[in-house]
């Protein structure tokens, strides 16, 4: 029997049970193609996803579907933002 998985759905469910996203400014480190980002992007005031892979970010940007999400090429070890910009920072399923 093949296992059924829905890691993005599970991650969003756990995230929503842990904190309130509505009206927040969120940074997602390691957003990849934005699969997780798209699932909660309608809740916060603004969500920024960063990832080192330009090809993944192009897919994320193409499929974003909301005007409050933005994607930037960067790495988590060297964030291109001043302190205090984000109220919530998410790092899930990233290496």
TORKE-583084 format. One record per atom (N, C-alpha, C): atom name; residue in one letter; y, z, x negated; residue number from 1. Coordinates in steps of 0.1 Angstrom, whole numbers. Example, Ala and Ser with C-alpha at 12.3 -4.5 7.8 and 13.67 -1.06 7.14 Angstrom:
2
@at: N, aa: A, py: -57, pz: 78, px: -132, i: 1
@at: CA, aa: A, py: -45, pz: 78, px: -123, i: 1
@at: C, aa: A, py: -33, pz: 78, px: -132, i: 1
@at: N, aa: S, py: -22, pz: 71, px: -128, i: 2
@at: CA, aa: S, py: -11, pz: 71, px: -137, i: 2
@at: C, aa: S, py: 0, pz: 79, px: -129, i: 2
//
This chain:
95
@at: N, aa: X, py: -12, pz: 0, px: -8, i: 1
@at: CA, aa: X, py: 0, pz: 0, px: 0, i: 1
@at: C, aa: X, py: 12, pz: 0, px: -9, i: 1
@at: N, aa: X, py: 21, pz: -9, px: -6, i: 2
@at: CA, aa: X, py: 34, pz: -10, px: -14, i: 2
@at: C, aa: X, py: 44, pz: 0, px: -9, i: 2
@at: N, aa: X, py: 50, pz: 7, px: -18, i: 3
@at: CA, aa: X, py: 60, pz: 17, px: -14, i: 3
@at: C, aa: X, py: 73, pz: 10, px: -9, i: 3
@at: N, aa: X, py: 79, pz: 16, px: 1, i: 4
@at: CA, aa: X, py: 92, pz: 11, px: 6, i: 4
@at: C, aa: X, py: 103, pz: 19, px: 1, i: 4
@at: N, aa: X, py: 113, pz: 13, px: -4, i: 5
@at: CA, aa: X, py: 124, pz: 20, px: -9, i: 5
@at: C, aa: X, py: 137, pz: 15, px: -4, i: 5
@at: N, aa: X, py: 147, pz: 24, px: -2, i: 6
@at: CA, aa: X, py: 160, pz: 20, px: 1, i: 6
@at: C, aa: X, py: 170, pz: 29, px: -7, i: 6
@at: N, aa: X, py: 170, pz: 27, px: -20, i: 7
@at: CA, aa: X, py: 178, pz: 37, px: -28, i: 7
@at: C, aa: X, py: 193, pz: 37, px: -25, i: 7
@at: N, aa: X, py: 198, pz: 25, px: -22, i: 8
@at: CA, aa: X, py: 213, pz: 26, px: -18, i: 8
@at: C, aa: X, py: 215, pz: 34, px: -6, i: 8
@at: N, aa: X, py: 207, pz: 32, px: 4, i: 9
@at: CA, aa: X, py: 209, pz: 39, px: 17, i: 9
@at: C, aa: X, py: 207, pz: 54, px: 15, i: 9
@at: N, aa: X, py: 197, pz: 58, px: 6, i: 10
@at: CA, aa: X, py: 195, pz: 72, px: 3, i: 10
@at: C, aa: X, py: 207, pz: 78, px: -5, i: 10
@at: N, aa: X, py: 212, pz: 70, px: -14, i: 11
@at: CA, aa: X, py: 223, pz: 75, px: -22, i: 11
@at: C, aa: X, py: 235, pz: 77, px: -14, i: 11
@at: N, aa: X, py: 238, pz: 68, px: -5, i: 12
@at: CA, aa: X, py: 250, pz: 70, px: 4, i: 12
@at: C, aa: X, py: 248, pz: 82, px: 13, i: 12
@at: N, aa: X, py: 236, pz: 84, px: 18, i: 13
@at: CA, aa: X, py: 234, pz: 95, px: 27, i: 13
@at: C, aa: X, py: 236, pz: 108, px: 20, i: 13
@at: N, aa: X, py: 231, pz: 109, px: 8, i: 14
@at: CA, aa: X, py: 232, pz: 121, px: 0, i: 14
@at: C, aa: X, py: 247, pz: 123, px: -4, i: 14
@at: N, aa: X, py: 254, pz: 113, px: -7, i: 15
@at: CA, aa: X, py: 268, pz: 114, px: -11, i: 15
@at: C, aa: X, py: 276, pz: 119, px: 1, i: 15
@at: N, aa: X, py: 273, pz: 113, px: 13, i: 16
@at: CA, aa: X, py: 281, pz: 118, px: 25, i: 16
@at: C, aa: X, py: 278, pz: 132, px: 28, i: 16
@at: N, aa: X, py: 266, pz: 137, px: 25, i: 17
@at: CA, aa: X, py: 263, pz: 151, px: 29, i: 17
@at: C, aa: X, py: 269, pz: 160, px: 18, i: 17
@at: N, aa: X, py: 273, pz: 155, px: 7, i: 18
@at: CA, aa: X, py: 278, pz: 163, px: -4, i: 18
@at: C, aa: X, py: 293, pz: 164, px: -3, i: 18
@at: N, aa: X, py: 300, pz: 154, px: 1, i: 19
@at: CA, aa: X, py: 315, pz: 154, px: 1, i: 19
@at: C, aa: X, py: 321, pz: 145, px: 12, i: 19
@at: N, aa: X, py: 333, pz: 147, px: 15, i: 20
@at: CA, aa: X, py: 340, pz: 139, px: 25, i: 20
@at: C, aa: X, py: 347, pz: 128, px: 17, i: 20
@at: N, aa: X, py: 345, pz: 115, px: 21, i: 21
@at: CA, aa: X, py: 351, pz: 104, px: 15, i: 21
@at: C, aa: X, py: 363, pz: 99, px: 22, i: 21
@at: N, aa: X, py: 364, pz: 102, px: 34, i: 22
@at: CA, aa: X, py: 376, pz: 96, px: 42, i: 22
@at: C, aa: X, py: 389, pz: 100, px: 36, i: 22
@at: N, aa: X, py: 397, pz: 90, px: 34, i: 23
@at: CA, aa: X, py: 411, pz: 92, px: 29, i: 23
@at: C, aa: X, py: 412, pz: 95, px: 14, i: 23
@at: N, aa: X, py: 401, pz: 94, px: 7, i: 24
@at: CA, aa: X, py: 400, pz: 98, px: -8, i: 24
@at: C, aa: X, py: 402, pz: 85, px: -16, i: 24
@at: N, aa: X, py: 406, pz: 88, px: -29, i: 25
@at: CA, aa: X, py: 406, pz: 77, px: -39, i: 25
@at: C, aa: X, py: 394, pz: 79, px: -48, i: 25
@at: N, aa: X, py: 385, pz: 69, px: -49, i: 26
@at: CA, aa: X, py: 372, pz: 71, px: -55, i: 26
@at: C, aa: X, py: 371, pz: 61, px: -67, i: 26
@at: N, aa: X, py: 364, pz: 66, px: -77, i: 27
@at: CA, aa: X, py: 360, pz: 57, px: -88, i: 27
@at: C, aa: X, py: 345, pz: 57, px: -89, i: 27
@at: N, aa: X, py: 339, pz: 45, px: -89, i: 28
@at: CA, aa: X, py: 325, pz: 44, px: -91, i: 28
@at: C, aa: X, py: 322, pz: 38, px: -105, i: 28
@at: N, aa: X, py: 316, pz: 46, px: -114, i: 29
@at: CA, aa: X, py: 313, pz: 42, px: -127, i: 29
@at: C, aa: X, py: 299, pz: 35, px: -127, i: 29
@at: N, aa: X, py: 298, pz: 23, px: -132, i: 30
@at: CA, aa: X, py: 286, pz: 16, px: -133, i: 30
@at: C, aa: X, py: 283, pz: 9, px: -119, i: 30
@at: N, aa: X, py: 292, pz: 3, px: -113, i: 31
@at: CA, aa: X, py: 291, pz: -3, px: -99, i: 31
@at: C, aa: X, py: 282, pz: -15, px: -99, i: 31
@at: N, aa: X, py: 279, pz: -21, px: -110, i: 32
@at: CA, aa: X, py: 271, pz: -33, px: -110, i: 32
@at: C, aa: X, py: 276, pz: -44, px: -100, i: 32
@at: N, aa: X, py: 268, pz: -49, px: -92, i: 33
@at: CA, aa: X, py: 272, pz: -59, px: -82, i: 33
@at: C, aa: X, py: 279, pz: -54, px: -70, i: 33
@at: N, aa: X, py: 281, pz: -41, px: -70, i: 34
@at: CA, aa: X, py: 288, pz: -34, px: -59, i: 34
@at: C, aa: X, py: 280, pz: -31, px: -46, i: 34
@at: N, aa: X, py: 267, pz: -31, px: -47, i: 35
@at: CA, aa: X, py: 258, pz: -28, px: -35, i: 35
@at: C, aa: X, py: 261, pz: -15, px: -29, i: 35
@at: N, aa: X, py: 262, pz: -4, px: -37, i: 36
@at: CA, aa: X, py: 265, pz: 9, px: -32, i: 36
@at: C, aa: X, py: 280, pz: 10, px: -28, i: 36
@at: N, aa: X, py: 288, pz: 4, px: -36, i: 37
@at: CA, aa: X, py: 303, pz: 4, px: -33, i: 37
@at: C, aa: X, py: 305, pz: -2, px: -19, i: 37
@at: N, aa: X, py: 299, pz: -13, px: -15, i: 38
@at: CA, aa: X, py: 301, pz: -19, px: -2, i: 38
@at: C, aa: X, py: 297, pz: -10, px: 9, i: 38
@at: N, aa: X, py: 287, pz: -2, px: 7, i: 39
@at: CA, aa: X, py: 282, pz: 7, px: 18, i: 39
@at: C, aa: X, py: 292, pz: 18, px: 22, i: 39
@at: N, aa: X, py: 300, pz: 22, px: 12, i: 40
@at: CA, aa: X, py: 310, pz: 33, px: 16, i: 40
@at: C, aa: X, py: 324, pz: 29, px: 14, i: 40
@at: N, aa: X, py: 327, pz: 16, px: 11, i: 41
@at: CA, aa: X, py: 341, pz: 12, px: 9, i: 41
@at: C, aa: X, py: 350, pz: 13, px: 21, i: 41
@at: N, aa: X, py: 345, pz: 13, px: 33, i: 42
@at: CA, aa: X, py: 354, pz: 14, px: 45, i: 42
@at: C, aa: X, py: 358, pz: 29, px: 47, i: 42
@at: N, aa: X, py: 353, pz: 38, px: 41, i: 43
@at: CA, aa: X, py: 356, pz: 52, px: 43, i: 43
@at: C, aa: X, py: 368, pz: 57, px: 35, i: 43
@at: N, aa: X, py: 368, pz: 55, px: 22, i: 44
@at: CA, aa: X, py: 379, pz: 60, px: 14, i: 44
@at: C, aa: X, py: 392, pz: 52, px: 16, i: 44
@at: N, aa: X, py: 403, pz: 58, px: 11, i: 45
@at: CA, aa: X, py: 416, pz: 51, px: 10, i: 45
@at: C, aa: X, py: 415, pz: 40, px: 0, i: 45
@at: N, aa: X, py: 409, pz: 42, px: -11, i: 46
@at: CA, aa: X, py: 408, pz: 32, px: -22, i: 46
@at: C, aa: X, py: 395, pz: 35, px: -30, i: 46
@at: N, aa: X, py: 388, pz: 25, px: -33, i: 47
@at: CA, aa: X, py: 376, pz: 27, px: -42, i: 47
@at: C, aa: X, py: 377, pz: 16, px: -53, i: 47
@at: N, aa: X, py: 376, pz: 21, px: -66, i: 48
@at: CA, aa: X, py: 376, pz: 12, px: -77, i: 48
@at: C, aa: X, py: 362, pz: 13, px: -84, i: 48
@at: N, aa: X, py: 356, pz: 2, px: -86, i: 49
@at: CA, aa: X, py: 343, pz: 2, px: -93, i: 49
@at: C, aa: X, py: 345, pz: -4, px: -107, i: 49
@at: N, aa: X, py: 339, pz: 2, px: -117, i: 50
@at: CA, aa: X, py: 339, pz: -3, px: -130, i: 50
@at: C, aa: X, py: 325, pz: -6, px: -135, i: 50
@at: N, aa: X, py: 324, pz: -16, px: -143, i: 51
@at: CA, aa: X, py: 311, pz: -20, px: -149, i: 51
@at: C, aa: X, py: 314, pz: -28, px: -162, i: 51
@at: N, aa: X, py: 306, pz: -27, px: -172, i: 52
@at: CA, aa: X, py: 308, pz: -35, px: -184, i: 52
@at: C, aa: X, py: 304, pz: -50, px: -182, i: 52
@at: N, aa: X, py: 296, pz: -53, px: -172, i: 53
@at: CA, aa: X, py: 291, pz: -67, px: -171, i: 53
@at: C, aa: X, py: 300, pz: -75, px: -162, i: 53
@at: N, aa: X, py: 307, pz: -85, px: -168, i: 54
@at: CA, aa: X, py: 316, pz: -93, px: -161, i: 54
@at: C, aa: X, py: 309, pz: -101, px: -150, i: 54
@at: N, aa: X, py: 296, pz: -106, px: -152, i: 55
@at: CA, aa: X, py: 289, pz: -114, px: -142, i: 55
@at: C, aa: X, py: 286, pz: -105, px: -130, i: 55
@at: N, aa: X, py: 283, pz: -92, px: -131, i: 56
@at: CA, aa: X, py: 281, pz: -84, px: -120, i: 56
@at: C, aa: X, py: 294, pz: -82, px: -112, i: 56
@at: N, aa: X, py: 305, pz: -80, px: -119, i: 57
@at: CA, aa: X, py: 317, pz: -78, px: -113, i: 57
@at: C, aa: X, py: 322, pz: -90, px: -104, i: 57
@at: N, aa: X, py: 319, pz: -102, px: -109, i: 58
@at: CA, aa: X, py: 322, pz: -114, px: -102, i: 58
@at: C, aa: X, py: 314, pz: -114, px: -89, i: 58
@at: N, aa: X, py: 302, pz: -110, px: -89, i: 59
@at: CA, aa: X, py: 294, pz: -109, px: -76, i: 59
@at: C, aa: X, py: 300, pz: -98, px: -67, i: 59
@at: N, aa: X, py: 303, pz: -87, px: -73, i: 60
@at: CA, aa: X, py: 309, pz: -76, px: -65, i: 60
@at: C, aa: X, py: 322, pz: -80, px: -58, i: 60
@at: N, aa: X, py: 331, pz: -87, px: -66, i: 61
@at: CA, aa: X, py: 343, pz: -92, px: -60, i: 61
@at: C, aa: X, py: 341, pz: -102, px: -49, i: 61
@at: N, aa: X, py: 332, pz: -111, px: -51, i: 62
@at: CA, aa: X, py: 329, pz: -121, px: -42, i: 62
@at: C, aa: X, py: 324, pz: -116, px: -28, i: 62
@at: N, aa: X, py: 317, pz: -105, px: -29, i: 63
@at: CA, aa: X, py: 310, pz: -99, px: -17, i: 63
@at: C, aa: X, py: 317, pz: -86, px: -12, i: 63
@at: N, aa: X, py: 328, pz: -83, px: -17, i: 64
@at: CA, aa: X, py: 334, pz: -70, px: -14, i: 64
@at: C, aa: X, py: 337, pz: -67, px: 1, i: 64
@at: N, aa: X, py: 342, pz: -77, px: 8, i: 65
@at: CA, aa: X, py: 344, pz: -75, px: 22, i: 65
@at: C, aa: X, py: 355, pz: -66, px: 27, i: 65
@at: N, aa: X, py: 361, pz: -58, px: 18, i: 66
@at: CA, aa: X, py: 372, pz: -49, px: 22, i: 66
@at: C, aa: X, py: 384, pz: -51, px: 13, i: 66
@at: N, aa: X, py: 396, pz: -48, px: 18, i: 67
@at: CA, aa: X, py: 408, pz: -49, px: 9, i: 67
@at: C, aa: X, py: 411, pz: -37, px: 1, i: 67
@at: N, aa: X, py: 404, pz: -26, px: 3, i: 68
@at: CA, aa: X, py: 407, pz: -14, px: -4, i: 68
@at: C, aa: X, py: 397, pz: -11, px: -16, i: 68
@at: N, aa: X, py: 389, pz: -21, px: -19, i: 69
@at: CA, aa: X, py: 380, pz: -20, px: -31, i: 69
@at: C, aa: X, py: 384, pz: -30, px: -42, i: 69
@at: N, aa: X, py: 383, pz: -25, px: -54, i: 70
@at: CA, aa: X, py: 387, pz: -32, px: -66, i: 70
@at: C, aa: X, py: 377, pz: -31, px: -76, i: 70
@at: N, aa: X, py: 375, pz: -41, px: -85, i: 71
@at: CA, aa: X, py: 365, pz: -41, px: -95, i: 71
@at: C, aa: X, py: 371, pz: -44, px: -108, i: 71
@at: N, aa: X, py: 368, pz: -36, px: -119, i: 72
@at: CA, aa: X, py: 374, pz: -37, px: -132, i: 72
@at: C, aa: X, py: 363, pz: -37, px: -142, i: 72
@at: N, aa: X, py: 364, pz: -45, px: -153, i: 73
@at: CA, aa: X, py: 355, pz: -45, px: -164, i: 73
@at: C, aa: X, py: 359, pz: -33, px: -173, i: 73
@at: N, aa: X, py: 350, pz: -24, px: -174, i: 74
@at: CA, aa: X, py: 353, pz: -12, px: -183, i: 74
@at: C, aa: X, py: 340, pz: -4, px: -185, i: 74
@at: N, aa: X, py: 340, pz: 5, px: -193, i: 75
@at: CA, aa: X, py: 328, pz: 14, px: -195, i: 75
@at: C, aa: X, py: 332, pz: 29, px: -192, i: 75
@at: N, aa: X, py: 323, pz: 36, px: -188, i: 76
@at: CA, aa: X, py: 325, pz: 50, px: -184, i: 76
@at: C, aa: X, py: 330, pz: 59, px: -195, i: 76
@at: N, aa: X, py: 327, pz: 56, px: -207, i: 77
@at: CA, aa: X, py: 331, pz: 63, px: -219, i: 77
@at: C, aa: X, py: 345, pz: 61, px: -223, i: 77
@at: N, aa: X, py: 351, pz: 51, px: -217, i: 78
@at: CA, aa: X, py: 365, pz: 48, px: -221, i: 78
@at: C, aa: X, py: 373, pz: 43, px: -208, i: 78
@at: N, aa: X, py: 376, pz: 52, px: -199, i: 79
@at: CA, aa: X, py: 382, pz: 48, px: -187, i: 79
@at: C, aa: X, py: 397, pz: 43, px: -189, i: 79
@at: N, aa: X, py: 400, pz: 33, px: -182, i: 80
@at: CA, aa: X, py: 414, pz: 27, px: -184, i: 80
@at: C, aa: X, py: 424, pz: 33, px: -173, i: 80
@at: N, aa: X, py: 422, pz: 46, px: -170, i: 81
@at: CA, aa: X, py: 431, pz: 52, px: -160, i: 81
@at: C, aa: X, py: 436, pz: 65, px: -165, i: 81
@at: N, aa: X, py: 448, pz: 69, px: -161, i: 82
@at: CA, aa: X, py: 453, pz: 83, px: -165, i: 82
@at: C, aa: X, py: 445, pz: 94, px: -158, i: 82
@at: N, aa: X, py: 446, pz: 106, px: -163, i: 83
@at: CA, aa: X, py: 440, pz: 117, px: -156, i: 83
@at: C, aa: X, py: 446, pz: 119, px: -142, i: 83
@at: N, aa: X, py: 437, pz: 123, px: -133, i: 84
@at: CA, aa: X, py: 442, pz: 127, px: -119, i: 84
@at: C, aa: X, py: 444, pz: 116, px: -109, i: 84
@at: N, aa: X, py: 440, pz: 104, px: -113, i: 85
@at: CA, aa: X, py: 442, pz: 92, px: -104, i: 85
@at: C, aa: X, py: 431, pz: 93, px: -92, i: 85
@at: N, aa: X, py: 419, pz: 97, px: -95, i: 86
@at: CA, aa: X, py: 408, pz: 97, px: -86, i: 86
@at: C, aa: X, py: 405, pz: 111, px: -81, i: 86
@at: N, aa: X, py: 402, pz: 112, px: -68, i: 87
@at: CA, aa: X, py: 398, pz: 125, px: -62, i: 87
@at: C, aa: X, py: 383, pz: 127, px: -63, i: 87
@at: N, aa: X, py: 375, pz: 116, px: -64, i: 88
@at: CA, aa: X, py: 361, pz: 117, px: -65, i: 88
@at: C, aa: X, py: 356, pz: 106, px: -75, i: 88
@at: N, aa: X, py: 347, pz: 110, px: -84, i: 89
@at: CA, aa: X, py: 341, pz: 100, px: -93, i: 89
@at: C, aa: X, py: 326, pz: 100, px: -91, i: 89
@at: N, aa: X, py: 321, pz: 88, px: -89, i: 90
@at: CA, aa: X, py: 306, pz: 87, px: -86, i: 90
@at: C, aa: X, py: 300, pz: 79, px: -98, i: 90
@at: N, aa: X, py: 289, pz: 85, px: -103, i: 91
@at: CA, aa: X, py: 280, pz: 79, px: -113, i: 91
@at: C, aa: X, py: 266, pz: 80, px: -108, i: 91
@at: N, aa: X, py: 261, pz: 69, px: -103, i: 92
@at: CA, aa: X, py: 247, pz: 70, px: -97, i: 92
@at: C, aa: X, py: 239, pz: 58, px: -102, i: 92
@at: N, aa: X, py: 227, pz: 60, px: -106, i: 93
@at: CA, aa: X, py: 218, pz: 50, px: -110, i: 93
@at: C, aa: X, py: 223, pz: 41, px: -121, i: 93
@at: N, aa: X, py: 231, pz: 47, px: -130, i: 94
@at: CA, aa: X, py: 236, pz: 40, px: -142, i: 94
@at: C, aa: X, py: 229, pz: 45, px: -154, i: 94
@at: N, aa: X, py: 228, pz: 35, px: -164, i: 95
@at: CA, aa: X, py: 222, pz: 39, px: -177, i: 95
@at: C, aa: X, py: 233, pz: 44, px: -186, i: 95
//
